[in-house]
Amino acid sequence: MTAFTPEAAAAIDSPGWLRDVRVAAAERFAAMPMPTPDEEIWRYSRIKELDLDAFTPVATAPADIGDAARRIIDAVPERAATIVTVDGHAVLVDVGDEASAAGVRVGRASELDDG
């Protein structure tokens, strides 16, 4: 049994609109059968080796990206924006000065007011 259920999606702390989108996606996922190699699009994949039970949703974000990743990011000059994700969570979101002045907005979907 997979951990990606509508109940698990609803339990992730997020604004109502995002929770609704996650639950709807989990419901669609649960309603579909797993693909098989009999389907042409999956014929050459190793779909039988896919073990969804080996994966679980991550409810809380890691605290930081770590020193090594920070050094690499800091070595890249003149970035329009930087987004670093760990386990599906944005742990660093940064918009460069020029992009910000041009009105570029970058952020976490969970921090938006509405969809």
PyRosetta script that sets phi, psi and omega in degrees:
from pyrosetta import init, pose_from_sequence

init()
pose = pose_from_sequence("MTAFTPEAAAAIDSPGWLRDVRVAAAERFAAMPMPTPDEEIWRYSRIKELDLDAFTPVATAPADIGDAARRIIDAVPERAATIVTVDGHAVLVDVGDEASAAGVRVGRASELDDG")
pose.set_psi(1, 128.9)
pose.set_omega(1, -178.1)
pose.set_phi(2, -75.8)
pose.set_psi(2, 150.6)
pose.set_omega(2, 178.6)
pose.set_phi(3, -84.0)
pose.set_psi(3, -6.5)
pose.set_omega(3, -178.7)
pose.set_phi(4, -89.7)
pose.set_psi(4, 79.1)
pose.set_omega(4, -177.9)
pose.set_phi(5, -111.9)
pose.set_psi(5, 161.7)
pose.set_omega(5, 173.9)
pose.set_phi(6, -56.6)
pose.set_psi(6, -35.1)
pose.set_omega(6, 179.2)
pose.set_phi(7, -66.4)
pose.set_psi(7, -41.4)
pose.set_omega(7, 178.1)
pose.set_phi(8, -65.4)
pose.set_psi(8, -39.9)
pose.set_omega(8, 179.0)
pose.set_phi(9, -64.2)
pose.set_psi(9, -39.3)
pose.set_omega(9, -179.6)
pose.set_phi(10, -69.7)
pose.set_psi(10, -24.4)
pose.set_omega(10, -176.5)
pose.set_phi(11, -81.3)
pose.set_psi(11, -13.0)
pose.set_omega(11, -179.9)
pose.set_phi(12, -75.3)
pose.set_psi(12, 126.3)
pose.set_omega(12, -178.6)
pose.set_phi(13, -64.7)
pose.set_psi(13, 116.9)
pose.set_omega(13, -179.4)
pose.set_phi(14, -166.1)
pose.set_psi(14, 164.4)
pose.set_omega(14, 176.5)
pose.set_phi(15, -59.6)
pose.set_psi(15, 156.3)
pose.set_omega(15, -176.7)
pose.set_phi(16, -55.3)
pose.set_psi(16, -42.2)
pose.set_omega(16, -178.1)
pose.set_phi(17, -64.5)
pose.set_psi(17, -37.6)
pose.set_omega(17, -179.5)
pose.set_phi(18, -73.3)
pose.set_psi(18, -38.2)
pose.set_omega(18, 176.3)
pose.set_phi(19, -60.3)
pose.set_psi(19, -42.5)
pose.set_omega(19, 179.4)
pose.set_phi(20, -61.6)
pose.set_psi(20, -41.5)
pose.set_omega(20, 179.0)
pose.set_phi(21, -65.0)
pose.set_psi(21, -44.0)
pose.set_omega(21, 179.8)
pose.set_phi(22, -63.8)
pose.set_psi(22, -43.4)
pose.set_omega(22, -179.3)
pose.set_phi(23, -64.6)
pose.set_psi(23, -43.7)
pose.set_omega(23, 179.1)
pose.set_phi(24, -60.9)
pose.set_psi(24, -41.4)
pose.set_omega(24, 178.3)
pose.set_phi(25, -64.8)
pose.set_psi(25, -42.2)
pose.set_omega(25, 179.1)
pose.set_phi(26, -65.2)
pose.set_psi(26, -36.2)
pose.set_omega(26, 177.5)
pose.set_phi(27, -66.3)
pose.set_psi(27, -41.7)
pose.set_omega(27, 177.0)
pose.set_phi(28, -63.3)
pose.set_psi(28, -42.7)
pose.set_omega(28, 178.8)
pose.set_phi(29, -60.4)
pose.set_psi(29, -46.2)
pose.set_omega(29, -177.9)
pose.set_phi(30, -64.9)
pose.set_psi(30, -29.0)
pose.set_omega(30, -177.1)
pose.set_phi(31, -81.0)
pose.set_psi(31, -13.4)
pose.set_omega(31, -176.5)
pose.set_phi(32, -97.0)
pose.set_psi(32, 142.5)
pose.set_omega(32, 174.9)
pose.set_phi(33, -74.0)
pose.set_psi(33, 155.5)
pose.set_omega(33, 175.3)
pose.set_phi(34, -66.9)
pose.set_psi(34, 141.8)
pose.set_omega(34, 178.1)
pose.set_phi(35, -67.4)
pose.set_psi(35, 159.4)
pose.set_omega(35, 178.1)
pose.set_phi(36, -130.6)
pose.set_psi(36, 161.4)
pose.set_omega(36, 177.0)
pose.set_phi(37, -65.5)
pose.set_psi(37, -11.3)
pose.set_omega(37, 177.1)
pose.set_phi(38, -68.4)
pose.set_psi(38, -23.0)
pose.set_omega(38, 178.0)
pose.set_phi(39, -82.3)
pose.set_psi(39, 131.9)
pose.set_omega(39, -174.7)
pose.set_phi(40, -53.8)
pose.set_psi(40, -42.9)
pose.set_omega(40, -176.2)
pose.set_phi(41, -63.9)
pose.set_psi(41, -25.2)
pose.set_omega(41, -178.7)
pose.set_phi(42, -104.5)
pose.set_psi(42, 1.9)
pose.set_omega(42, -172.4)
pose.set_phi(43, -52.9)
pose.set_psi(43, -40.2)
pose.set_omega(43, -174.7)
pose.set_phi(44, -101.7)
pose.set_psi(44, 10.1)
pose.set_omega(44, 176.7)
pose.set_phi(45, -95.6)
pose.set_psi(45, 164.5)
pose.set_omega(45, 178.5)
pose.set_phi(46, -100.9)
pose.set_psi(46, 56.7)
pose.set_omega(46, -173.7)
pose.set_phi(47, -61.7)
pose.set_psi(47, -29.2)
pose.set_omega(47, 178.9)
pose.set_phi(48, -66.1)
pose.set_psi(48, -21.5)
pose.set_omega(48, -180.0)
pose.set_phi(49, -85.9)
pose.set_psi(49, -7.0)
pose.set_omega(49, 179.9)
pose.set_phi(50, -72.0)
pose.set_psi(50, 115.9)
pose.set_omega(50, -179.2)
pose.set_phi(51, -112.9)
pose.set_psi(51, 91.9)
pose.set_omega(51, -177.9)
pose.set_phi(52, -64.2)
pose.set_psi(52, -22.7)
pose.set_omega(52, 178.6)
pose.set_phi(53, -68.4)
pose.set_psi(53, -14.5)
pose.set_omega(53, 178.9)
pose.set_phi(54, -79.6)
pose.set_psi(54, -6.8)
pose.set_omega(54, -177.9)
pose.set_phi(55, -119.5)
pose.set_psi(55, 145.4)
pose.set_omega(55, 176.0)
pose.set_phi(56, -138.8)
pose.set_psi(56, 150.2)
pose.set_omega(56, 175.5)
pose.set_phi(57, -63.9)
pose.set_psi(57, 144.6)
pose.set_omega(57, 178.2)
pose.set_phi(58, -103.2)
pose.set_psi(58, 119.1)
pose.set_omega(58, -174.0)
pose.set_phi(59, -88.1)
pose.set_psi(59, -26.4)
pose.set_omega(59, -178.1)
pose.set_phi(60, -122.4)
pose.set_psi(60, 142.4)
pose.set_omega(60, -178.3)
pose.set_phi(61, -80.9)
pose.set_psi(61, 148.1)
pose.set_omega(61, 172.6)
pose.set_phi(62, -62.2)
pose.set_psi(62, 156.0)
pose.set_omega(62, -175.7)
pose.set_phi(63, -71.9)
pose.set_psi(63, -35.7)
pose.set_omega(63, -173.2)
pose.set_phi(64, -153.7)
pose.set_psi(64, 167.2)
pose.set_omega(64, -179.2)
pose.set_phi(65, -89.2)
pose.set_psi(65, -14.7)
pose.set_omega(65, 179.7)
pose.set_phi(66, 95.5)
pose.set_psi(66, 155.6)
pose.set_omega(66, -175.6)
pose.set_phi(67, -65.6)
pose.set_psi(67, -41.0)
pose.set_omega(67, -177.8)
pose.set_phi(68, -63.4)
pose.set_psi(68, -45.3)
pose.set_omega(68, 178.8)
pose.set_phi(69, -65.5)
pose.set_psi(69, -38.7)
pose.set_omega(69, 179.4)
pose.set_phi(70, -61.6)
pose.set_psi(70, -41.8)
pose.set_omega(70, 179.1)
pose.set_phi(71, -62.7)
pose.set_psi(71, -40.5)
pose.set_omega(71, 179.1)
pose.set_phi(72, -65.4)
pose.set_psi(72, -45.9)
pose.set_omega(72, -179.9)
pose.set_phi(73, -62.9)
pose.set_psi(73, -44.2)
pose.set_omega(73, -178.8)
pose.set_phi(74, -66.6)
pose.set_psi(74, -21.1)
pose.set_omega(74, -179.6)
pose.set_phi(75, -79.5)
pose.set_psi(75, -12.1)
pose.set_omega(75, 180.0)
pose.set_phi(76, -92.7)
pose.set_psi(76, 114.0)
pose.set_omega(76, -177.1)
pose.set_phi(77, -82.5)
pose.set_psi(77, 160.7)
pose.set_omega(77, 171.3)
pose.set_phi(78, 46.2)
pose.set_psi(78, 60.4)
pose.set_omega(78, 177.7)
pose.set_phi(79, -87.3)
pose.set_psi(79, 138.4)
pose.set_omega(79, 173.2)
pose.set_phi(80, -69.6)
pose.set_psi(80, -45.3)
pose.set_omega(80, 178.1)
pose.set_phi(81, -160.4)
pose.set_psi(81, 155.1)
pose.set_omega(81, 177.7)
pose.set_phi(82, -132.8)
pose.set_psi(82, 130.5)
pose.set_omega(82, 174.6)
pose.set_phi(83, -131.5)
pose.set_psi(83, 123.2)
pose.set_omega(83, 177.3)
pose.set_phi(84, -116.3)
pose.set_psi(84, 127.4)
pose.set_omega(84, 177.9)
pose.set_phi(85, -114.1)
pose.set_psi(85, 144.0)
pose.set_omega(85, 174.4)
pose.set_phi(86, -132.2)
pose.set_psi(86, 122.4)
pose.set_omega(86, -177.5)
pose.set_phi(87, 52.6)
pose.set_psi(87, 38.7)
pose.set_omega(87, 176.6)
pose.set_phi(88, 81.2)
pose.set_psi(88, 2.3)
pose.set_omega(88, 179.3)
pose.set_phi(89, -110.0)
pose.set_psi(89, 134.6)
pose.set_omega(89, 175.8)
pose.set_phi(90, -75.3)
pose.set_psi(90, 112.1)
pose.set_omega(90, -179.4)
pose.set_phi(91, -100.4)
pose.set_psi(91, -13.2)
pose.set_omega(91, 174.9)
pose.set_phi(92, -143.1)
pose.set_psi(92, 122.6)
pose.set_omega(92, 176.3)
pose.set_phi(93, -131.1)
pose.set_psi(93, 118.8)
pose.set_omega(93, -176.2)
pose.set_phi(94, -143.7)
pose.set_psi(94, 130.1)
pose.set_omega(94, 176.4)
pose.set_phi(95, -108.5)
pose.set_psi(95, 131.0)
pose.set_omega(95, 178.4)
pose.set_phi(96, -66.2)
pose.set_psi(96, 160.8)
pose.set_omega(96, -176.6)
pose.set_phi(97, -59.0)
pose.set_psi(97, -46.2)
pose.set_omega(97, -177.6)
pose.set_phi(98, -64.5)
pose.set_psi(98, -43.8)
pose.set_omega(98, 179.6)
pose.set_phi(99, -66.1)
pose.set_psi(99, -40.8)
pose.set_omega(99, 178.6)
pose.set_phi(100, -61.7)
pose.set_psi(100, -43.0)
pose.set_omega(100, 178.9)
pose.set_phi(101, -63.7)
pose.set_psi(101, -28.7)
pose.set_omega(101, 179.5)
pose.set_phi(102, -83.2)
pose.set_psi(102, -1.3)
pose.set_omega(102, 177.7)
pose.set_phi(103, 94.0)
pose.set_psi(103, 8.9)
pose.set_omega(103, 178.3)
pose.set_phi(104, -70.0)
pose.set_psi(104, 131.0)
pose.set_omega(104, 176.9)
pose.set_phi(105, -118.6)
pose.set_psi(105, 130.8)
pose.set_omega(105, 177.5)
pose.set_phi(106, -131.3)
pose.set_psi(106, 134.4)
pose.set_omega(106, 179.9)
pose.set_phi(107, -168.9)
pose.set_psi(107, -179.6)
pose.set_omega(107, 178.6)
pose.set_phi(108, -82.6)
pose.set_psi(108, 134.4)
pose.set_omega(108, 177.9)
pose.set_phi(109, -58.0)
pose.set_psi(109, -34.4)
pose.set_omega(109, -178.5)
pose.set_phi(110, -68.2)
pose.set_psi(110, -13.1)
pose.set_omega(110, -179.9)
pose.set_phi(111, -100.3)
pose.set_psi(111, 0.1)
pose.set_omega(111, 177.3)
pose.set_phi(112, -78.7)
pose.set_psi(112, 150.8)
pose.set_omega(112, -178.5)
pose.set_phi(113, -74.7)
pose.set_psi(113, -37.1)
pose.set_omega(113, -179.2)
pose.set_phi(114, -149.7)
pose.set_psi(114, 167.4)
pose.set_omega(114, -178.2)
pose.set_phi(115, -82.6)
pose.dump_pdb("model.pdb")
